[in-house]
Amino acid sequence: MRAIGLVEFGPPEVLHPVDLPDPPTRPATVRVRVRAAAVNPADTYLRSGAQAAALASWPPPWVPGMEVVGVIDTVGAGTREAWSVGQPVVAVVSPLQQHVGGYSELVVLPETQVAPAPARLDPAEAATLPMAGLAALLTVDQLALGRGSTIVVTGAAGVLGGYVTQLARERGWQVIADAAPRDAAAVRRLGADEVVARGSGRDVARRIRQRHPGGADGIADVADLGPGLLPALRDGGRFADLHGRTPSAALGRDAARVDLVAPIVSDYIGRADKLRSVSAYASSGVLVPRIAETVPAVRAAQAHRRLERGGLRGRIVLTVG
Ligand SMILES: NC(=O)c1ccc[n+]([C@@H]2O[C@H](COP(=O)([O-])OP(=O)(O)OC[C@H]3O[C@@H](n4cnc5c(N)ncnc54)[C@H](OP(=O)(O)O)[C@@H]3O)[C@@H](O)[C@H]2O)c1
């Protein structure tokens, strides 16, 4: 099979077509023939070498890609679900665990990482859902706020921030989005009730406290603004650090008055029930994918360069096969 991979870590240009043996199924796995794969920030971390230690046990070439849409190609022995060959599916891939990521014609995955594709979406749209949708769902699950609560979403103009905003609205939370003025209308369309101009964590926290003197109930810090945001939280509020970089010690004086949670999507990779929920949210229109561009997989290097330049709105999706 053909894939897009790398044999040395580095800039986008290290990505190139590679030929690999067709992977065989194993018990409780399915083989998916990939139609489209979304390009995520995490793929750039794999490519650049930021995850080299985690990949050390796998020989090159390494193949990035954490979310795909495709059809069932082969059903392994002993699967629990009634998969049928040709069935459209979405799947979340962990190149750190499965070795070969989603930029490939075939992926073999535990069936728990696969779910029926959402109704009514084209493959490129559906490809933006599995990983970012799971991360967004994990974030709102961990924040676990009551209806009517207020949540601050940083990086709300991005794909993950957009999904967190949409799921937060579905839970009946009031969303205060942090976004650039040029993105204000777009994040309101996603469901944000208010928009505060982006800036440092302290700037954003000050703006929120001016409007909400009692403080917000929760923060989903998708843009990684960090502990500077904490003054925006009310006593007993909950801070979701999606980058796993905020040790409790960094909370300083706030440690005693706020809760810290660290939603990392690997906790939901293999949770078939959660992936099916993401697919169902897309079918019902709660999660609305945004595509920046759809390009053939051989243009993966250009896609990485474009993503790393910043300012992208929606995902670049690679068409495969
Ligand atoms: N915890 C997890 O399991 C998990 C899962 C998936 C993703 N992530 C992380 O979540 C982050 C966002 O991912 P994504 O897929 O949503 O990426 P994305 O689509 O590229 O969106 C990132 C958004 O954040 C905005 N942004 C950047 N710096 C900002 C700042 N200082 N203040 C406000 N907004 C800012 C960007 O705006 P500009 O383009 O204008 O800079 C962009 O709109 C990435 O760091 C990713 O690694 C974590």
Ligand as a Chemical Component Dictionary entry (heavy atoms), coordinates in Angstrom:
data_LIG
# 
_chem_comp.id                   LIG 
_chem_comp.type                 NON-POLYMER 
_chem_comp.pdbx_formal_charge   0 
_chem_comp.three_letter_code    LIG 
# 
loop_
_chem_comp_atom.comp_id 
_chem_comp_atom.atom_id 
_chem_comp_atom.alt_atom_id 
_chem_comp_atom.type_symbol 
_chem_comp_atom.charge 
_chem_comp_atom.model_Cartn_x 
_chem_comp_atom.model_Cartn_y 
_chem_comp_atom.model_Cartn_z 
_chem_comp_atom.pdbx_ordinal 
LIG N1  N1  N 0  -5.501 17.571 24.811 1  
LIG C1  C1  C 0  -5.643 16.904 23.675 2  
LIG O1  O1  O 0  -5.827 15.686 23.683 3  
LIG C2  C2  C 0  -5.601 17.657 22.387 4  
LIG C3  C3  C 0  -6.258 17.102 21.274 5  
LIG C4  C4  C 0  -6.225 17.817 20.075 6  
LIG C5  C5  C 0  -5.547 19.026 20.004 7  
LIG N2  N2  N 1  -4.901 19.504 21.107 8  
LIG C6  C6  C 0  -4.171 20.781 21.045 9  
LIG O2  O2  O 0  -5.121 21.827 20.962 10 
LIG C7  C7  C 0  -4.555 22.907 20.243 11 
LIG C8  C8  C 0  -5.543 23.403 19.171 12 
LIG O3  O3  O 0  -5.753 22.390 18.229 13 
LIG P1  P1  P 0  -6.670 22.658 16.948 14 
LIG O4  O4  O 0  -6.769 21.385 16.250 15 
LIG O5  O5  O -1 -7.908 23.389 17.331 16 
LIG O6  O6  O 0  -5.731 23.655 16.110 17 
LIG P2  P2  P 0  -6.180 24.810 15.101 18 
LIG O7  O7  O 0  -7.378 24.397 14.328 19 
LIG O8  O8  O 0  -4.941 25.196 14.375 20 
LIG O9  O9  O 0  -6.653 26.003 16.037 21 
LIG C9  C9  C 0  -5.816 26.681 16.930 22 
LIG C10 C10 C 0  -6.505 28.024 17.152 23 
LIG O10 O10 O 0  -5.945 28.674 18.274 24 
LIG C11 C11 C 0  -5.729 30.035 17.916 25 
LIG N3  N3  N 0  -4.694 30.627 18.746 26 
LIG C12 C12 C 0  -3.368 30.452 18.666 27 
LIG N4  N4  N 0  -2.756 31.186 19.620 28 
LIG C13 C13 C 0  -3.736 31.841 20.277 29 
LIG C14 C14 C 0  -3.749 32.755 21.350 30 
LIG N5  N5  N 0  -2.627 33.147 21.955 31 
LIG N6  N6  N 0  -4.937 33.209 21.775 32 
LIG C15 C15 C 0  -6.075 32.810 21.197 33 
LIG N7  N7  N 0  -6.148 31.950 20.181 34 
LIG C16 C16 C 0  -4.965 31.481 19.727 35 
LIG C17 C17 C 0  -5.311 29.959 16.465 36 
LIG O11 O11 O 0  -5.393 31.229 15.843 37 
LIG P3  P3  P 0  -4.275 31.651 14.739 38 
LIG O12 O12 O 0  -4.398 30.644 13.641 39 
LIG O13 O13 O 0  -4.706 33.023 14.336 40 
LIG O14 O14 O 0  -2.967 31.595 15.441 41 
LIG C18 C18 C 0  -6.328 28.950 15.950 42 
LIG O15 O15 O 0  -7.565 29.549 15.666 43 
LIG C19 C19 C 0  -3.228 22.404 19.652 44 
LIG O16 O16 O 0  -2.173 22.892 20.463 45 
LIG C20 C20 C 0  -3.334 20.913 19.777 46 
LIG O17 O17 O 0  -2.073 20.294 19.917 47 
LIG C21 C21 C 0  -4.924 18.857 22.297 48 
# 
loop_
_chem_comp_bond.comp_id 
_chem_comp_bond.atom_id_1 
_chem_comp_bond.atom_id_2 
_chem_comp_bond.value_order 
_chem_comp_bond.pdbx_ordinal 
LIG N1  C1  SING 1  
LIG C1  O1  DOUB 2  
LIG C1  C2  SING 3  
LIG C2  C3  SING 4  
LIG C2  C21 DOUB 5  
LIG C3  C4  DOUB 6  
LIG C4  C5  SING 7  
LIG C5  N2  DOUB 8  
LIG N2  C6  SING 9  
LIG N2  C21 SING 10 
LIG C6  O2  SING 11 
LIG C6  C20 SING 12 
LIG O2  C7  SING 13 
LIG C7  C8  SING 14 
LIG C7  C19 SING 15 
LIG C8  O3  SING 16 
LIG O3  P1  SING 17 
LIG P1  O4  DOUB 18 
LIG P1  O5  SING 19 
LIG P1  O6  SING 20 
LIG O6  P2  SING 21 
LIG P2  O7  DOUB 22 
LIG P2  O8  SING 23 
LIG P2  O9  SING 24 
LIG O9  C9  SING 25 
LIG C9  C10 SING 26 
LIG C10 O10 SING 27 
LIG C10 C18 SING 28 
LIG O10 C11 SING 29 
LIG C11 N3  SING 30 
LIG C11 C17 SING 31 
LIG N3  C12 SING 32 
LIG N3  C16 SING 33 
LIG C12 N4  DOUB 34 
LIG N4  C13 SING 35 
LIG C13 C14 SING 36 
LIG C13 C16 DOUB 37 
LIG C14 N5  SING 38 
LIG C14 N6  DOUB 39 
LIG N6  C15 SING 40 
LIG C15 N7  DOUB 41 
LIG N7  C16 SING 42 
LIG C17 O11 SING 43 
LIG C17 C18 SING 44 
LIG O11 P3  SING 45 
LIG P3  O12 DOUB 46 
LIG P3  O13 SING 47 
LIG P3  O14 SING 48 
LIG C18 O15 SING 49 
LIG C19 O16 SING 50 
LIG C19 C20 SING 51 
LIG C20 O17 SING 52 
# 
